[in-house]
Amino acid sequence: MNLNIRELQISDEPAFHEAKKAWDNAPGFIFLPRYEEGMNFKDYVDLLKDQRLGKRLPENFVPDTCHFGFLNGKIVGRVALRHKLNDFLLKIGGHIGYGVLPKYRGQGIATKLLVHAVSEAQKLNISPILVTCDEDNIASVKVIEKCGGTLENILPTENGPAKKRYWIKK
């Protein structure tokens, strides 16, 4: 499988809209961070670039790099690398968040997205890397552990499942 993982480009608009329709709105995960329905696609691409540079961030947000996984020209998943941790990310969100469209789950795409993000984190001198997942998300637990994650603890949340907190040291 030749998965191409990169930033969005203007030419990706058709693939973006197809992926937006295919996302299953899994609770607790935003597939298209800060995208608002009806938003101009170029504006969204520019927003993601600005966020990477620490610009136009909402209060309590940190700079992040958002990459999308492409397979045969279709978006199949996305991964975000947060460049630093605030209190919320240290407890719940971690450095890396990833998601795979339902049709493409179980094919190793999440592992490739996480490996990519860990490599990008190394380029930014982020180490160790915190990755979290819901306690009941067995697929994500397997991906994180396969990528070298070591479980530190499990923290309860106010609403929803507890969070497993893993550290990846590279």
Order of alpha helices (4+ residues) and beta strands (2+ residues): beta-alpha-alpha-beta-beta-beta-alpha-beta-alpha-beta-beta
